[in-house]
Amino acid sequence: MRRAFTHMLVWSLSPVGTLLNGALLIVTLLVAGARWDRPLLWLLVALFIGASAYFDIRAYIARRRRGLSAYEVGEAVMDHIWGPVAAEEE
């Protein structure tokens, strides 16, 4: 289960995750009653994607400086949230 959550975390923190979250934001706003032909909807989505892209780029640069893969960063985040993996019994 932990491995599945780590993979989901890695994907959600990637640019693919940013685009998926942006698409889900559009769908959510449309379902909530926003009109697709109004500029405010697209301004909100552009701000969200722009801010997310900024954080994605900063995280990528920090990760590369330390020489870590995306999966290693995901494991480090999971260790921080849930604690280190318990030692297996023999």
C-alpha positions as CSV (number, residue, x, y, z in Angstrom):
1,M,0.0,0.0,0.0
2,R,2.8,2.4,0.8
3,R,4.4,1.8,-2.6
4,A,1.1,2.7,-4.3
5,F,0.9,5.9,-2.3
6,T,4.5,6.8,-3.1
7,H,3.8,6.3,-6.9
8,M,0.6,8.5,-6.6
9,L,2.6,11.1,-4.8
10,V,5.4,11.1,-7.4
11,W,2.8,11.5,-10.2
12,S,0.8,14.2,-8.4
13,L,4.0,16.3,-7.8
14,S,5.0,16.1,-11.5
15,P,4.0,18.4,-14.4
16,V,1.5,15.7,-15.5
17,G,-0.2,16.0,-12.1
18,T,-0.3,19.7,-12.5
19,L,-2.1,19.4,-15.8
20,L,-4.5,16.8,-14.4
21,N,-5.3,19.0,-11.4
22,G,-5.9,21.9,-13.8
23,A,-8.3,19.9,-15.8
24,L,-10.1,18.7,-12.7
25,L,-10.3,22.3,-11.5
26,I,-12.0,23.3,-14.8
27,V,-14.5,20.4,-14.4
28,T,-15.2,21.3,-10.8
29,L,-15.8,24.9,-11.6
30,L,-18.1,24.0,-14.5
31,V,-20.1,21.6,-12.4
32,A,-20.4,24.3,-9.7
33,G,-22.0,26.6,-12.2
34,A,-19.2,28.6,-13.8
35,R,-19.8,29.5,-17.5
36,W,-17.0,28.3,-19.9
37,D,-17.3,31.5,-22.0
38,R,-16.4,33.8,-19.1
39,P,-12.8,35.1,-18.9
40,L,-12.7,34.8,-15.1
41,L,-12.8,31.0,-15.3
42,W,-9.8,30.9,-17.6
43,L,-8.0,33.5,-15.5
44,L,-8.4,31.4,-12.4
45,V,-7.3,28.2,-14.2
46,A,-4.3,30.1,-15.7
47,L,-3.3,31.4,-12.2
48,F,-3.6,27.9,-10.8
49,I,-1.5,26.3,-13.5
50,G,1.1,29.1,-13.4
51,A,1.5,28.8,-9.6
52,S,1.7,25.0,-9.8
53,A,4.2,25.2,-12.7
54,Y,6.4,27.6,-10.6
55,F,6.4,25.2,-7.7
56,D,7.1,22.2,-10.0
57,I,10.1,24.0,-11.5
58,R,11.5,24.9,-8.0
59,A,11.0,21.4,-6.8
60,Y,12.7,20.0,-9.9
61,I,15.7,22.3,-9.5
62,A,16.1,21.4,-5.8
63,R,15.8,17.7,-6.5
64,R,18.4,17.9,-9.3
65,R,20.8,19.8,-7.0
66,R,20.7,17.0,-4.5
67,G,21.0,14.3,-7.2
68,L,17.7,12.6,-6.2
69,S,15.2,10.8,-8.4
70,A,11.5,11.7,-8.2
71,Y,10.8,8.3,-6.6
72,E,13.5,8.9,-3.9
73,V,11.9,12.3,-3.1
74,G,8.5,10.6,-2.9
75,E,9.9,8.0,-0.5
76,A,11.5,10.7,1.6
77,V,8.1,12.5,1.8
78,M,6.4,9.2,2.8
79,D,9.0,8.6,5.5
80,H,8.4,12.1,6.8
81,I,4.6,11.6,6.9
82,W,4.3,7.9,8.0
83,G,7.8,7.3,9.5
84,P,10.4,4.9,8.1
85,V,9.5,1.5,6.8
86,A,9.3,-1.1,9.6
87,A,12.0,-3.8,9.4
88,E,10.8,-7.1,8.0
89,E,10.8,-10.1,10.4
90,E,12.7,-13.2,9.3
